[in-house]
Structure formats: structure tokens, C-alpha cells
Amino acid sequence: SSATIKGTIRSLRSEVRENLKERLVEVAQSTATAFGAKASVTIYPGYPATTNSREQVQVVAAVAQDLVGKDKVLLNAEPSMGAEDFSFMLEKVPGCYVWLGSGSKHMLHHPKYDFDDNILPCGVQFFANLVLRRLQRQE
């Protein structure tokens, strides 16, 4: 007989994720041993946490606040355990991952999420303003 367990390991800090991987192997092996069995654990690399640079957040927040008003820009949102490939970029280059809200009742990737096309002009203007702000800082 055999059993297969699959899942993901997620954390907000890489050192916690590494500890979780070690503990998962230890617990699997010791549990198997306690029942006279063997355990084999395969852990595939996953996504690192998406961690924004404080400096980049300040720039992005200023651009967003200028565009839509301070009251419509949420800073210090609750951390998300979602996996995001942009996190690999943020490991190499300081940056800021942005959620452009559209007031949907459901989160992105939810089967009932309905993207509001009316938010597109605001999103385009935001990114154009962000690029202009960056170009002005380089002059």
C-alpha cells in the first residue's frame, strides 16, 4: 500500500518557508517510522513571497493618490498567501506589486469575478503617470 499527499508550502518570509520544508520532511519520516512504514518527500520549488520595496511603495502610492485621491488608495493591506510570479522579479529588482481595484464583490481568480472594463482608462493613466514620474526623477 502507498499514500500520496500533495499540497503547497506558503509563508511570508523565506526563512519560515525553509523551516517548514525541513519540518515537513521530519514529521513525514517520523510518522512513517512510528507506524512501521517509509516516507518519501519531494518538494518542488514554489513561489517566493511577493515583497514590495518601501521606496517603490511610496512612489506608487503618491502616483495613485494624485490620480484618484488619498482616500481611494489602500496602503498596508493584509498580506496575501497567493502565489505570484512577479515575486521572482522582486527578488532581483526593487519594485511594487499593485492591485488595481474595481469594486468587484469577488477576488481575482474567483469563478464569479467580473472584471469591470470601465477601470481600464484609470489603470492606463496610472501606469502612464508612474512612468512619467520615473522619467522625471532621472533627469
DAUR-V136874 format. One record per residue. N is the residue number from 1. RES is the residue in one letter. NEAR is the number of other C-alpha atoms within 12 Angstrom. D_CENTER is the distance of its C-alpha to the mean C-alpha in Angstrom with 1 decimal. Layout:
BEGIN
N:RES:NEAR:D_CENTER + N:RES:NEAR:D_CENTER
END
This chain:
BEGIN
1:S:5:38.1 + 2:S:9:34.5 + 3:A:12:31.2 + 4:T:11:27.7 + 5:I:13:24.6 + 6:K:11:21.2 + 7:G:13:17.7 + 8:T:20:14.3 + 9:I:27:13.6 + 10:R:26:10.4 + 11:S:24:10.3 + 12:L:23:8.9 + 13:R:18:11.6 + 14:S:21:12.9 + 15:E:14:16.4 + 16:V:16:15.8 + 17:R:22:14.3 + 18:E:20:17.5 + 19:N:16:19.7 + 20:L:21:18.4 + 21:K:25:19.4 + 22:E:18:22.7 + 23:R:18:23.5 + 24:L:24:22.7 + 25:V:20:25.3 + 26:E:18:27.7 + 27:V:18:27.6 + 28:A:24:28.0 + 29:Q:19:30.9 + 30:S:17:32.6 + 31:T:17:32.4 + 32:A:18:33.8 + 33:T:14:36.5 + 34:A:12:37.5 + 35:F:11:38.3 + 36:G:10:40.0 + 37:A:15:37.3 + 38:K:19:35.1 + 39:A:22:31.3 + 40:S:20:29.4 + 41:V:21:25.7 + 42:T:16:23.6 + 43:I:19:20.0 + 44:Y:11:18.2 + 45:P:14:15.5 + 46:G:21:12.1 + 47:Y:26:8.7 + 48:P:29:8.1 + 49:A:29:5.7 + 50:T:31:3.9 + 51:T:34:7.2 + 52:N:30:9.2 + 53:S:22:12.9 + 54:R:17:15.3 + 55:E:13:17.7 + 56:Q:22:15.5 + 57:V:26:14.3 + 58:Q:20:18.1 + 59:V:27:19.0 + 60:V:33:16.6 + 61:A:34:17.5 + 62:A:24:21.2 + 63:V:28:21.1 + 64:A:32:19.5 + 65:Q:21:22.0 + 66:D:20:24.9 + 67:L:23:24.1 + 68:V:21:23.6 + 69:G:13:24.7 + 70:K:14:23.3 + 71:D:12:23.5 + 72:K:17:21.0 + 73:V:23:18.1 + 74:L:20:15.9 + 75:L:22:15.0 + 76:N:14:13.6 + 77:A:12:11.8 + 78:E:9:11.1 + 79:P:17:8.0 + 80:S:17:6.1 + 81:M:18:6.5 + 82:G:23:5.3 + 83:A:21:5.4 + 84:E:19:4.8 + 85:D:16:7.9 + 86:F:22:7.6 + 87:S:26:6.4 + 88:F:21:10.1 + 89:M:20:11.4 + 90:L:22:10.2 + 91:E:19:12.0 + 92:K:14:15.0 + 93:V:16:15.2 + 94:P:20:14.3 + 95:G:23:12.3 + 96:C:25:10.4 + 97:Y:28:7.7 + 98:V:29:9.8 + 99:W:21:10.3 + 100:L:29:13.9 + 101:G:25:15.5 + 102:S:21:18.5 + 103:G:17:19.6 + 104:S:18:19.1 + 105:K:14:20.0 + 106:H:15:17.4 + 107:M:18:13.6 + 108:L:18:12.5 + 109:H:12:13.4 + 110:H:11:16.0 + 111:P:10:19.4 + 112:K:11:20.9 + 113:Y:15:18.4 + 114:D:18:20.7 + 115:F:20:19.5 + 116:D:18:21.9 + 117:D:15:23.3 + 118:N:15:24.8 + 119:I:19:21.6 + 120:L:15:21.8 + 121:P:15:24.4 + 122:C:21:22.4 + 123:G:23:19.3 + 124:V:17:21.7 + 125:Q:19:23.4 + 126:F:27:20.3 + 127:F:22:19.3 + 128:A:18:23.1 + 129:N:24:23.5 + 130:L:28:20.6 + 131:V:17:22.3 + 132:L:17:25.7 + 133:R:21:24.6 + 134:R:17:23.4 + 135:L:11:26.7 + 136:Q:10:28.8 + 137:R:10:27.4 + 138:Q:8:28.5 + 139:E:7:32.0
END
